[in-house]
Amino acid sequence: MNDNYWYLKKCDIFHDLAAEQLLLLEQHCHCREFSRGQMVYTPKHTADTVLLLGRGRVRTFHPATDGKQAILGFVEPAELFGELSIFNQGDELRNEFAEAVERSSIVEVPQNFLKKLLNESSAVANKLAKHFAAKLSRAEGRLKSLLFRTSRERLIHLLSELTKTYGQPTADGVIIAQKISHQDMASIIGATRETVTITLGELQAEGVLKINQRRMTISNTAFFNTALFPA
């Protein structure tokens, strides 16, 4: 068994497959290595595979009109991305960009074989449906945040998301284990880097969080509930 098998095994969607099914899936997959900053795909690439991040980190984005990036999200190990290709017919193209943020190993799952697996395994189909539902819920939440909240509220909403995804309890609070730049946060919430920097400084002065070497520790987690859902 090579790394592909273990990458597939760690993915929640494929976790409950029998060993024989995993081995068959592995035989149809191909693993590729990407260096930091290398494009995984662009809208010029055919969407004929679903991708699984084995190790590393990937971000998906659309170019913004000002030449910057509108970040759609970050992909972490054991997560699927580019999965909308499941619904494609023929040689349709990708509809966003994906870039390796650090050196990454990515498993390519052929679209046709995954469709066959979905027809054969209700467990995989159900987990993939839940995956899409969770992704849609996050996207709707972010859209509502962009439409109806101030830049400060949008940043607080993002920090709340990051805490849930990457938070690790410590004696001083909850540390956001993954580094994320001010520019990346700005690209996600539709603000400027300067606005993010100023707002983070205000939150630090208010005792909500601490920043040390680009690592953020949330000192007051209860603040998020009152800030986002005031009485």
C-alpha positions in Angstrom: 0.0 0.0 0.0 1.3 3.5 -0.8 0.5 6.9 0.5 -2.6 7.2 -1.7 -4.3 4.4 0.4 -3.7 6.2 3.7 -4.7 9.6 2.3 -8.0 8.0 1.1 -8.5 6.2 4.4 -8.1 9.5 6.4 -10.8 11.2 4.3 -14.1 10.9 6.2 -16.1 10.3 3.0 -14.1 7.1 2.2 -13.2 6.1 5.8 -15.9 3.4 6.1 -15.1 1.6 2.8 -14.0 -1.9 3.0 -10.2 -2.6 2.4 -11.0 -4.1 -1.0 -13.0 -1.1 -2.0 -10.3 1.3 -0.9 -7.6 -0.7 -2.8 -9.8 -0.6 -5.9 -10.3 3.2 -5.5 -6.6 3.7 -5.0 -5.8 1.8 -8.2 -7.8 4.4 -10.1 -6.2 7.4 -8.4 -3.1 9.4 -9.2 -1.0 11.4 -6.7 0.7 14.6 -7.7 3.2 16.8 -5.9 2.8 20.6 -5.9 5.4 23.1 -4.7 4.4 26.3 -2.7 2.7 28.8 -5.0 2.1 26.3 -7.8 -1.4 26.3 -9.4 -3.3 23.1 -8.8 -5.8 24.1 -11.4 -7.3 27.2 -13.2 -10.5 27.8 -15.1 -8.6 26.6 -18.2 -8.4 23.1 -16.8 -11.0 20.4 -17.5 -13.0 19.4 -14.4 -12.7 15.6 -14.8 -11.3 14.7 -11.4 -12.2 15.3 -7.7 -9.2 16.2 -5.6 -8.2 15.0 -2.2 -5.5 16.9 -0.2 -3.2 14.3 1.3 -0.7 16.7 2.9 0.0 20.5 2.7 -2.5 23.3 2.2 -4.4 24.7 -0.7 -6.5 27.8 -1.2 -9.2 28.4 -3.7 -10.0 31.8 -5.1 -11.3 34.1 -7.8 -9.4 37.1 -9.1 -10.9 40.4 -8.0 -11.3 43.4 -10.2 -8.6 45.3 -8.4 -6.0 42.6 -9.2 -6.2 41.0 -5.8 -7.7 37.6 -4.9 -11.2 36.9 -3.5 -10.4 33.8 -1.4 -13.1 31.2 -1.3 -11.5 29.1 1.3 -8.6 26.9 2.5 -8.4 23.2 2.0 -6.8 21.1 4.7 -5.4 17.5 4.7 -8.1 14.8 4.2 -10.5 17.3 2.6 -12.0 17.0 -0.9 -12.0 20.0 -3.3 -12.9 20.6 -6.9 -15.8 18.2 -6.1 -18.4 20.1 -8.3 -16.8 18.2 -11.2 -19.0 15.2 -10.1 -22.0 17.0 -11.7 -20.2 18.0 -14.9 -21.0 16.4 -18.2 -18.3 16.0 -20.9 -15.3 18.3 -20.9 -16.5 21.2 -18.8 -13.9 23.5 -17.2 -13.1 24.4 -13.6 -14.8 27.6 -12.3 -12.2 28.8 -9.9 -8.4 28.8 -9.1 -6.7 26.5 -6.7 -3.1 27.2 -5.5 -0.8 25.2 -3.2 -0.1 27.5 -0.2 2.7 25.1 0.9 4.3 21.9 -0.6 1.3 19.6 -1.1 0.5 16.0 -2.1 -2.9 15.8 -3.9 -4.7 12.6 -4.9 -6.8 12.9 -8.1 -9.9 10.8 -8.1 -11.4 10.2 -11.6 -14.9 11.7 -11.9 -16.3 8.7 -13.6 -15.0 6.2 -11.1 -16.3 8.3 -8.2 -19.8 8.5 -9.8 -19.7 4.7 -10.0 -18.7 4.4 -6.3 -21.6 6.7 -5.3 -24.0 4.5 -7.1 -22.6 1.4 -5.3 -22.1 2.8 -1.8 -25.0 4.6 0.0 -22.6 5.5 2.8 -20.2 7.4 0.5 -23.2 9.1 -1.2 -24.6 10.2 2.2 -21.3 11.5 3.5 -20.7 13.4 0.3 -24.2 14.9 0.5 -23.4 16.1 4.1 -20.1 17.5 2.8 -21.9 19.6 0.2 -24.5 20.7 2.7 -21.9 21.8 5.2 -20.0 23.7 2.5 -23.2 25.4 1.3 -24.0 26.4 4.8 -20.6 28.0 5.3 -20.9 29.8 1.9 -24.4 31.1 2.8 -23.1 32.3 6.2 -20.2 34.1 4.6 -22.5 35.7 2.0 -24.9 37.0 4.7 -21.9 38.3 6.6 -20.6 40.2 3.5 -24.1 41.6 2.7 -25.3 42.7 6.2 -22.4 43.2 8.5 -19.7 45.9 8.9 -16.1 45.0 8.2 -15.5 44.7 12.0 -18.4 42.2 12.3 -17.2 40.3 9.2 -13.7 39.9 10.7 -15.2 38.8 14.0 -17.3 36.2 12.1 -14.2 35.0 10.3 -12.2 34.7 13.6 -15.1 32.7 15.0 -14.9 30.3 12.0 -11.2 30.0 12.4 -11.5 29.2 16.1 -14.0 26.4 15.4 -11.8 25.0 12.6 -8.3 25.4 14.0 -8.8 26.3 17.6 -6.6 24.5 20.2 -7.3 25.2 24.0 -4.4 26.5 26.0 -4.0 28.0 29.4 -4.3 31.5 27.9 -7.3 30.8 25.8 -7.9 29.2 22.4 -5.0 29.5 19.9 -5.7 29.5 16.2 -3.2 26.9 15.2 -3.0 27.8 11.5 -1.2 31.0 10.5 -3.2 33.2 8.2 -2.0 36.6 6.9 -3.9 39.9 7.3 -4.1 40.0 3.5 -5.7 36.6 3.3 -8.2 37.6 6.0 -9.0 40.8 4.1 -9.5 38.8 0.9 -11.9 36.5 2.6 -14.1 39.2 4.2 -14.0 41.7 1.4 -12.0 44.4 3.2 -8.6 46.0 2.9 -5.5 44.7 4.7 -5.2 48.0 6.5 -8.8 47.6 7.9 -8.0 44.1 9.1 -4.8 45.2 10.8 -6.5 48.2 12.6 -9.5 46.0 13.7 -7.2 43.3 15.1 -5.3 46.0 17.0 -8.6 47.2 18.4 -9.7 43.7 19.4 -6.3 43.1 21.1 -6.7 46.4 23.0 -10.1 45.3 24.1 -8.6 42.1 25.5 -10.5 39.8 23.0 -7.3 38.3 21.6 -3.5 38.3 21.6 -1.2 38.2 18.6 2.3 36.8 18.8 4.4 36.0 15.8 1.3 35.9 13.5 -0.4 33.4 15.9 -3.6 34.5 17.4 -4.9 33.4 20.8 -8.6 34.1 21.5 -8.7 35.3 25.1 -12.4 35.9 25.3 -14.4 33.3 23.3 -17.7 34.4 24.8 -17.2 37.8 23.1 -18.0 36.3 19.7 -21.6 35.4 20.6 -22.4 38.8 22.0 -20.7 40.6 19.2 -22.4 38.6 16.4 -25.8 38.1 18.2 -26.4 41.0 20.5 -29.3 40.9 22.9 
